[in-house]
């Protein structure tokens, strides 16, 4: 079920920062109390392959997100201890040393389960053990959520495990949403900062299409 247009779940999750501090982070409150947008991106596992390329890519673009009043927060189902070990592993050894934004440690899978982003192929009840047996890795897909200053989700996307994200696209989406917030116009296909937007009516679309 999509969360777009709805409030992000108001739930606190364990997290780790680059200084080794154990945190509790509530994404909804990060947005609403700090009056900022939040980009929350999930990845499958620490100490893997595509994942560190994404964490470094978001770190490299961090100044651009900060210009847009947007917080970056990573997330996986690994523990705080594993996060901290990865944060202290050098880049040339596949680590994420140098990453400064916090990383959620959803070890309970409470939030990822609510979001519906876990790799669960099937579930079945085992009568002998009186337990539900899962098939699948039960780790998060590459899911991304953009949350506005009111705690509302204005974008979500999910990539399969092998597919890394394009960080520039999230900057474009944030620019587009900020334009909508400021001017009340809508942003057409392939819109980028500085390009024409349009009024959300028949005259607006006719004028836009005739000039493009």
C-alpha positions in Angstrom: 0.0 0.0 0.0 1.4 3.4 -1.0 2.1 6.0 1.6 2.2 8.9 -0.9 -0.1 11.6 0.3 -0.2 10.1 3.8 1.6 10.9 7.0 4.8 8.9 7.5 4.5 6.4 10.4 5.1 8.1 13.8 7.5 5.6 15.3 10.9 5.8 16.8 13.7 3.5 15.7 17.3 2.8 17.0 20.0 4.5 15.0 23.7 5.1 14.9 25.7 8.2 14.0 29.3 8.4 12.8 30.6 9.3 16.2 29.3 6.0 17.7 26.3 7.5 19.5 23.2 5.3 19.9 20.2 7.3 18.9 16.4 7.0 18.6 15.1 8.7 15.5 11.5 9.3 14.5 11.3 10.4 10.9 7.9 12.1 11.3 9.2 14.2 14.1 12.5 14.9 12.3 10.4 16.5 9.6 7.7 18.3 11.6 9.7 19.5 14.6 12.7 20.6 12.6 10.6 22.0 9.8 12.7 20.1 7.2 12.2 17.7 4.4 13.6 14.2 5.0 15.0 11.7 2.5 15.0 8.2 4.1 16.7 5.6 2.0 16.8 1.9 2.9 19.4 -0.6 1.7 19.6 -4.4 2.2 22.7 -5.1 4.2 25.9 -3.5 5.6 29.2 -4.9 4.3 27.8 -5.7 0.8 28.4 -4.4 -2.7 26.0 -1.9 -4.2 25.1 -0.5 -0.8 28.3 1.3 0.0 28.3 3.0 -3.4 24.9 4.5 -2.5 25.8 5.6 1.0 28.9 7.4 -0.4 26.8 8.9 -3.2 24.3 10.4 -0.8 27.2 11.7 1.4 28.9 13.4 -1.6 25.6 15.1 -2.4 24.9 16.1 1.2 25.7 19.8 0.7 23.1 19.9 -2.1 20.4 18.4 0.1 21.3 20.7 3.0 20.8 23.7 0.6 17.3 22.3 0.1 16.6 22.1 3.8 16.6 18.3 3.5 17.9 15.7 6.0 19.4 12.5 4.8 18.9 9.4 6.8 20.0 5.9 5.8 18.4 2.7 7.1 18.7 -1.1 7.1 17.8 -4.0 9.5 21.4 -4.4 10.7 22.3 -3.6 14.3 23.9 -0.4 15.6 27.1 -2.3 16.3 27.4 -3.5 12.7 26.6 0.0 11.4 29.4 1.4 13.6 31.9 -1.2 12.4 31.0 -0.4 8.8 31.4 3.3 9.5 34.9 2.6 10.8 35.9 0.6 7.7 37.8 2.4 5.0 36.4 3.1 1.6 39.1 1.0 -0.1 38.0 -1.9 2.0 34.4 -1.6 1.0 33.4 0.5 4.1 31.5 3.7 4.6 34.1 5.7 6.5 33.3 9.4 6.0 29.6 9.0 6.0 28.2 11.6 8.5 24.4 11.2 8.4 22.6 8.8 10.8 21.6 5.3 9.9 18.5 3.6 11.3 19.0 0.1 12.8 15.5 -1.4 12.3 16.5 -4.8 14.0 12.9 -5.3 15.1 11.7 -4.6 11.6 8.8 -2.7 13.0 9.2 0.2 10.6 10.2 -1.7 7.5 7.3 -4.1 8.1 4.8 -1.2 8.3 6.3 0.3 5.1 6.0 -3.1 3.3 9.5 -3.1 2.0 10.9 -6.4 3.3 12.0 -9.2 0.9 9.5 -11.8 2.1 8.6 -14.3 -0.7 6.1 -16.2 1.3 4.9 -17.1 4.8 3.5 -20.4 6.1 2.3 -21.6 9.5 4.2 -24.7 10.9 1.8 -26.6 13.1 4.6 -28.7 14.7 6.4 -25.6 16.0 3.4 -23.4 16.3 5.3 -20.7 14.4 5.2 -18.7 11.1 8.0 -19.7 8.8 9.3 -17.0 6.3 10.8 -17.6 2.9 13.1 -14.8 1.6 15.9 -12.7 3.0 13.6 -10.6 5.3 15.8 -7.6 4.6 14.8 -4.2 3.1 14.7 -3.5 -0.6 16.2 -0.3 -1.9 13.2 1.8 -0.8 13.3 5.6 -0.7 10.8 8.0 0.9 10.7 11.8 0.6 8.8 13.4 3.5 7.7 17.1 3.7 7.7 19.5 6.6 4.2 18.4 7.6 5.3 14.7 7.8 3.6 13.8 4.5 5.2 11.4 2.0 5.4 13.1 -1.4 7.5 10.4 -3.1 8.3 6.7 -2.6 10.1 4.2 -4.8 11.5 0.7 -4.4 14.4 -0.8 -6.3 15.2 -4.5 -6.4 18.5 -5.5 -4.7 20.9 -5.2 -7.7 19.7 -1.7 -8.8 21.5 1.3 -7.3 19.7 4.6 -7.1 20.3 7.9 -9.0 20.9 10.5 -6.3 20.4 13.4 -8.7 16.8 12.3 -9.3 15.9 12.9 -5.7 17.4 16.4 -5.8 15.2 17.0 -8.9 12.1 15.7 -7.1 12.8 17.9 -4.1 13.3 20.9 -6.3 10.0 20.2 -8.1 8.0 19.7 -4.9 9.5 22.9 -3.4 8.4 24.8 -6.6 4.9 23.4 -6.1 4.9 24.5 -2.5 6.1 28.0 -3.3 4.3 28.9 -6.5 1.3 26.6 -6.6 2.2 25.5 -10.1 2.6 21.9 -11.3 5.8 20.4 -12.8 5.6 18.6 -16.1 7.6 15.7 -17.4 11.4 16.1 -17.2 11.1 19.4 -15.3 14.3 20.7 -13.7 15.0 23.9 -11.7 14.9 26.9 -14.0 12.5 25.3 -16.5 8.9 26.3 -17.1 6.2 24.9 -14.9 2.5 25.3 -15.6 -0.9 26.1 -14.1 -3.0 23.1 -13.3 -5.8 23.9 -15.7 -6.7 23.3 -19.4 -5.3 26.7 -20.4 -2.0 26.0 -18.5 -1.4 22.6 -20.2 -2.4 24.0 -23.6 0.0 26.9 -23.3 2.8 24.6 -22.1 2.4 22.0 -24.8 2.2 24.6 -27.6 5.5 26.1 -26.5 7.4 22.9 -25.9 
